[in-house]
Amino acid sequence: MKQQEAVKILNENTSLLHDALNWLIRSYTICQKIGVKVEYSEDEFDDMETLSSRFARVTDIVSQKLFRSIDQVELEDKGTLLDAVNRAHQRGLIESVDKMREIRELRNQIVHEYVKADLQNVFIDILEFTPILIKICNNIFEYCKKY
């Protein structure tokens, strides 16, 4: 892939992340007010599920699109997702490989949880990790300004 094409894809993915992040922040703001509860009203549960979905989407865009797009622009070997995450850490995009791993594991939980009681436990983690994910996104935007 030519450098110019790689930069174009990076810019498209950055724009995609920007839009998805805005929706995530909107949901997070709503759900912070709801907080952690033993029982949620139907509307509150819907709001929390929306946050969960948006968290998973942003996580996918970051890990599957942005980290890899940056690698393409910087002519790094593709490698595994762990390779891409390690390079993101070296670039200062993430503070900790372990935190990113936890975010990915939470994303996987979101995608595979179907029992209401289990989802309620996931909501606690989503509320905790959303600010970390937002910070990662902002680091990516700052890093990508040079392209």
C-alpha positions as CSV (number, residue, x, y, z in Angstrom):
1,M,0.0,0.0,0.0
2,K,1.3,3.4,-0.9
3,Q,2.0,5.9,1.9
4,Q,-0.6,8.4,0.5
5,E,-3.3,5.7,0.5
6,A,-2.4,4.6,4.0
7,V,-2.7,8.2,5.2
8,K,-6.1,8.5,3.5
9,I,-7.3,5.4,5.3
10,L,-6.0,6.6,8.6
11,N,-7.8,9.9,8.2
12,E,-11.1,8.0,7.3
13,N,-10.7,5.8,10.4
14,T,-9.9,8.8,12.6
15,S,-13.1,10.5,11.4
16,L,-15.0,7.2,12.1
17,L,-13.6,7.1,15.6
18,H,-14.4,10.8,16.2
19,D,-18.1,10.2,15.3
20,A,-18.3,7.0,17.4
21,L,-16.6,8.6,20.3
22,N,-19.1,11.5,20.4
23,W,-21.9,8.9,20.7
24,L,-20.0,7.1,23.4
25,I,-19.5,10.3,25.4
26,R,-23.2,11.1,25.0
27,S,-24.2,7.7,26.4
28,Y,-21.6,7.8,29.2
29,T,-22.9,11.2,30.3
30,I,-26.4,9.8,30.6
31,C,-25.3,6.6,32.3
32,Q,-23.1,8.4,34.8
33,K,-26.2,10.0,36.1
34,I,-27.9,6.6,36.4
35,G,-25.0,5.1,38.2
36,V,-24.6,1.6,39.5
37,K,-27.8,0.0,40.8
38,V,-29.1,-3.4,41.8
39,E,-32.2,-2.9,39.6
40,Y,-32.6,-0.6,36.6
41,S,-35.8,0.7,35.1
42,E,-36.4,-0.4,31.5
43,D,-35.3,3.0,30.2
44,E,-32.2,2.9,32.4
45,F,-31.4,-0.6,31.2
46,D,-31.8,0.5,27.6
47,D,-29.5,3.4,28.2
48,M,-26.9,1.2,29.8
49,E,-27.1,-1.3,26.9
50,T,-26.7,1.5,24.5
51,L,-23.5,2.6,26.4
52,S,-22.3,-1.0,26.3
53,S,-22.8,-1.2,22.5
54,R,-21.1,2.1,21.9
55,F,-18.2,1.1,24.2
56,A,-17.7,-2.1,22.2
57,R,-17.9,-0.3,18.9
58,V,-15.3,2.3,19.9
59,T,-13.0,-0.4,21.3
60,D,-13.2,-2.2,17.9
61,I,-12.5,0.9,15.9
62,V,-9.5,1.7,18.1
63,S,-8.0,-1.8,18.1
64,Q,-9.0,-3.1,14.7
65,K,-8.8,0.1,12.6
66,L,-6.8,2.9,14.2
67,F,-3.9,0.9,15.7
68,R,-3.5,-0.9,12.4
69,S,-3.9,2.2,10.3
70,I,-1.1,3.9,12.2
71,D,1.0,0.9,11.7
72,Q,0.4,1.0,8.0
73,V,1.3,4.7,7.8
74,E,4.5,4.1,9.8
75,L,5.3,1.0,7.7
76,E,5.2,-1.4,10.6
77,D,4.6,-5.1,10.1
78,K,1.0,-6.1,10.6
79,G,1.5,-8.9,13.1
80,T,-1.0,-9.8,15.8
81,L,-3.4,-7.5,17.7
82,L,-1.0,-7.8,20.6
83,D,1.8,-6.6,18.4
84,A,-0.3,-3.6,17.4
85,V,-1.2,-2.9,21.0
86,N,2.5,-3.1,22.1
87,R,3.4,-0.6,19.3
88,A,0.5,1.7,20.5
89,H,2.0,1.5,24.0
90,Q,5.4,2.4,22.6
91,R,3.9,5.4,20.8
92,G,2.3,6.6,24.1
93,L,-1.3,6.0,22.8
94,I,-2.1,3.8,25.7
95,E,-0.7,3.9,29.3
96,S,-0.8,0.2,29.8
97,V,-1.0,-2.9,27.6
98,D,-2.8,-4.6,30.5
99,K,-5.5,-1.9,30.6
100,M,-6.0,-2.3,26.8
101,R,-6.3,-6.0,27.3
102,E,-8.9,-5.5,30.0
103,I,-10.8,-3.2,27.7
104,R,-10.8,-5.8,24.9
105,E,-11.9,-8.5,27.4
106,L,-14.7,-6.2,28.5
107,R,-15.7,-5.7,24.9
108,N,-15.8,-9.5,24.4
109,Q,-18.0,-9.8,27.5
110,I,-20.4,-7.2,26.2
111,V,-20.7,-8.9,22.9
112,H,-21.3,-12.4,24.4
113,E,-23.4,-11.6,27.5
114,Y,-27.0,-12.4,27.1
115,V,-28.2,-12.8,30.7
116,K,-29.6,-9.7,32.3
117,A,-28.0,-10.3,35.6
118,D,-24.6,-10.8,34.0
119,L,-25.0,-7.6,32.0
120,Q,-25.6,-5.6,35.2
121,N,-22.2,-6.7,36.4
122,V,-20.7,-5.6,33.1
123,F,-22.2,-2.1,33.5
124,I,-20.0,-1.5,36.5
125,D,-16.9,-2.2,34.5
126,I,-18.1,-0.2,31.5
127,L,-18.6,2.9,33.7
128,E,-15.1,2.4,35.1
129,F,-13.3,1.8,31.8
130,T,-15.1,4.4,29.6
131,P,-12.9,7.3,30.8
132,I,-9.8,5.3,30.0
133,L,-11.1,4.5,26.5
134,I,-12.0,8.2,25.9
135,K,-8.4,9.1,27.0
136,I,-7.0,6.6,24.5
137,C,-9.1,8.1,21.7
138,N,-7.9,11.6,22.6
139,N,-4.3,10.3,22.5
140,I,-4.9,8.9,19.1
141,F,-6.4,12.1,17.8
142,E,-3.4,14.1,19.1
143,Y,-0.9,11.5,17.7
144,C,-2.5,11.5,14.2
145,K,-2.5,15.3,13.8
146,K,1.0,14.9,12.2
147,Y,-0.6,13.0,9.3
